[in-house]
Amino acid sequence: MAVITEIMANPVARGLVGVLVVVAFISLNVLFLTWMERKVVARVQVRYGPNRAGPFGLLQPVADTVKLLTKEDIIPKAADRLLFTLAPAVAFTVAVLPAITIPLTKGLIVTDLNVGILYVIAVSSLATIPVIMAAWGSNNKYSLLGGMRAVAQSLSYEIPLVLSVVGVIALTGSLSMVRIVEAQKDTWFILLQPLGFAVFYLAAIAEMGRIPFDMPESESELVAGFHTEYTGMKFALLLFAEYIHMVVATALIVVLFLGGWNLPFITLPPILQAAVFMVKMYIVIFILMWTRGTLPRIKINVMTAIGWKFLIPLALANIFITGILLAW
């Protein structure tokens, strides 16, 4: 115990251990979510979903992982080998970085930055870079179109995403994720910031590139978008990155608007706090999956119009209303 305590007292060692734990935690969640999404969408469409590998098909993600790891790694002859190879690794790394500041409980966090939410927004904005790398490096017109769509989508929805958080920061008076959760001990911000929540939720779906905003992939138009040419482990890393974005985005929704680990007027022990956080997160994830199985994909011009013409004005209106209420 003394050795462990000494190691954890070192900030570098603590950071490395924290990152390893975060990666392991997210990876396990991603494996389960690939099964869960296929089951939820199947039920929405009156199908069974995976039900052969293991009880209720629970071992299907393991079978898929083994299959991807054993597939041939194909690099197109005319591709830019450096960009093509680096893109999946960069995508996975950028997706994991925001998770280190997200608290499951007050003590269960890698690092509580005093500018935590600013760090998450800044790092998350880098997610477009590996998409462009994959699109350009593939030397494929469908991949390039998917990458260009990803840039347009990012420009359209990052602005309302950031603006929707301003109201929460104003109410809390801090950028720390832990402080934001503690400020919701009795009243969740979804009740005080319903407009901000609606804008953040829609913008987060667009930033994740999920239906109805999955423009960069849009199979019916672009084959598979920016990852059309990817196979094997590289494709697995890109797929993992997409699901990690979903885990991080839903965790942010819970932290910013749904009270984090808090239940109104109830003080819980740390283990139950983490359980409450996870339950809230999976409820939001279930709604995202339900949406995917229900709504059709919208057109690219409608997608950009929603961001610029509706979400940005609504986010600005939310800031104005919040300022008036705080001044009152």
N, C-alpha and C positions, 0 to 999 in steps of 0.2 A: 504493500500500500504506500509506503514511504517513497519508493521508486516512482510509482505512478503519479503520486502527488507532485514530486519534483519535476517529472516530465511535463505534466500539465501546467506547472507554473511558468514554463518557458512559452512565451507567446507564439514562437514559430512552430514548436511541437504541437501546441494546442490547436493552432490553425490547421496544420496538416491532418491531425486526427479528426478535427471537425469537418474538413472537406471530404475525407474518406467516408465518414459517417453519412454526410449529406448525399454523396454519390451513391452509396449503398442503399440508403433509404429511398431516394428517388428512383433508382433502378428497379427495386422491388415493386414500388408503386406503378411504374410504367408497365412491368410485366403483367400485373393484375389488371391494369386499365385496358390493355389491348384485348384481354378476354372480356372484360366488362362491357366495353363498347360494342364488340361484336354481338354479345348477348342482348344488350339493350336495343340496338338497331334492329336485330332480328325479331325481337318481340314486337317492336313498333310495326314492322312489316309482316307480321304474322308468320314468322319462321322460327326454327329452333336455335340456329346459331351453332357454334362448336359444341359437340356432345359425344365425341369419340375418344379423344385422348384424355384419359383420367375421368374421375367422377365429375359429371356436369361439364366436361370439356375443360377442366381447370388446368390440365397439363398441355393444352394447345399452345400457349405462349412459349413453353419450353421446347416443344417440337418445332415451332416456327423459328426460334432462336438457333437451334441446332441446324436447321435447314439453311438459314442465312449464312451461318458461319462456314458451312461446307460448300457453299456455292462458289463457282469460279468468279474470280475478280477480273472483270473485263474493263479495259480502258480503250475507248475508241481511238482508232489510228490517228485521226486528225485533232484529237483533244489536246489541250494544254495540260500535260501530265502533272505539273506542280500544282496548279490551281485545282485541277480535278481531284487530286489526292488529298490536298489540305482541307478542302471545303467541309467534308463530313466531320473531321476532327475539330475544326474551328466552330462549326455549328453546335456540336455537343458541348464544347467548353463554354461558349457564350451562353448556352441555355442553362448550364449549371450555376454560373457565377452569381446570379441574383438570389439564389436559394440560401446563401450563407448568412443573409441578414433577416431571414424570415423566422420569427419565433413561434415554436409550437407551444411553449410555455415561457415564463419569464426567465427561467434558468436553462431552458433547452434551446439554445441559439449559438451559432458559431461565433458571431461577433455582433454586438449591439452598437452599431455606428450611430453617432449623433446626427448624421445626415443619411440615415438608412434608406428612406424612400427616394431621396435624390440619387443615391447610388444605384438603386434598383432600376429607376427610370433611365439613367445614363447607360448602364450596362445592357439593359434590354434593347435599347436603340441600336446596339451593334448587331442584332440578330439578322439584319438585312444583308450584312457584308458576306457571310458564307453563302447565302442564297445567290448573290451576284457572282461569287467565285464559282459556284457549281454551274450556274447558267452559262457563264462565259467560257469556263474551262471545258464544258462538254462539247462545244462546237456543234450545237444542235439548235435549229431554229425554234423548235418548240420549247426547249429549255431556256433559250434567250428571251422568248416572249414571256415565259413564266417569271423570269428574273425581273424583267421590266415591270410586269404587273405588281410584283412584290414591292418594288421601290415606290410605285404610285400609291399602293395601298398603305405603305408605311408613312408616307408623307401626309396622306389624308387623315390618318387616325391617331398618329402619335400626338399631334397638337391637342385634340379634345381629350385624349387619355391623360395628358399632363394637367390640363386645365381643370379636369374634373376632380383632381386630387387637392387642388388649392383650397377648396372649402373645408376639407378634412384637416389640412394643416392649420388653417385659420382657427378652427374650433379647438384644436389640440395645443397649438402654440409650440409644436416641436416637430422635427423631421424624423425622430427616432421611432422605429416600428413598435418597440416595447411601450413607449409612452403613448402612442396612438391607441394601442389595445387597452392600456390602463385607463385612458380617458373614457372608454366605453363600458366601464364597470357596471353602471346602472342603466345607461341608455345607448343602444347601438346607433351608429351614425347613419344607418339606412333609414332611420326614422327622422333624423335631422337633415339628412342630405339625400332625399329620394331622387331628385333630379341628377345630382352628381353620381349617384349609384347607377342610374339608368345609362348615363353617358359612358361611365367607366366600363360597365358590363358590355355594351355594344362595341366600344372601341377595343376592348380586350379580345373579344371574339374575332374582330377583324385583324388584330395584331397576331393572333394565333394562326390565322389563315384557315379557320374552320367554317363549314357551311353555316349560314348562306354566304360567307365571304371568302371562300377558298379559291380566289382568283389565280394565285400563282400555280396551282396544280390542275384545277378544273379538267378532269379526265376527258370529258366529252369534247373538249376543244383543243387541249394541249398534250394529249397522251397521258403524261404524268407531270407536266410542267418542268420545274428546274431539276428534278431528280429522274428524268426519263432514262438517262444513260447509266444510272447507277445499279450495281448488283452487289450481292454478297454482304460483307461486313460494312462497306461504305454506305450501302442503302440502309442497313440496320442502324447505323449511327445517325443518319438523317431522320429516320423514323423515331428513334429514341428522342432526338432533339425536339421534334414536334410534340411528343407527349410530355416532355419535361416542361415545355412552354405552357402546356395546359395545367400541369401541377402547380407551377409557380404562379400563373395568373389567377387560378382559383384560390390559392393560398393568400394572394394579395387582396382579393375580394373579401375574404374572411377577415383579414387583419384590418382593412380600411373601413369596412362597412358593417360587418356582421359580428363585431365584438371579439374577434380572436378566440381566445380560450375562455372567455367570460360567459356566464349565464346570468341574467338579471337578478340581482339581490341574493345571489348564492355564491359562497366561497367554496371552491373545490380544491382537493389536494392535487399536486402536480400531475400525477398519472391520469387522473380523471380530466384535468385541464387539457392534456394532450389528446385524450380520447374525444373530448368535445370539439376541439379544433379539427380533428380528422373527420368527424361525422359531418360537421358543417361543410368542410371542403368537398367531401364526396357527394353531398346533396347538390352542391353547385355543379360538380362534374356530371352528375346524373342528368341535370337539366340541360347541360351542353350537349350530351349525347342524345337526349330526347329531341332536342332541336335539330340535330344532324339528321335524324331519321324522319323528321316531319316536314321541314321547310325545303323548298327548292333553292338552287343557286341563283343569285341575282346577276344582272348584267354588269359589266365593268363600269359603264358610265353611271349607272344607278349607285353602285358601290362608292365611287368617288363623290358623287353628289350628296349622299347621305352624310359623309364625313365633313365636307366643306360647308354645305348649305343648312344642315340641321344640327349636327352634334356640336360643332364649334360655337354657333350662336347659343345653344342651350347651355353649354359649359360656361360661357361668359355670363349668361343670365344667372346661373347658379352662384357664381362668384359675387355678382352684384347683390343678389338677394341675401347671401350669407353676410356680406359686409353691412348691409342695412340692419339685419337682425343683431349682429354683434354690436353695432353702434347704438342700437335701441336699448 
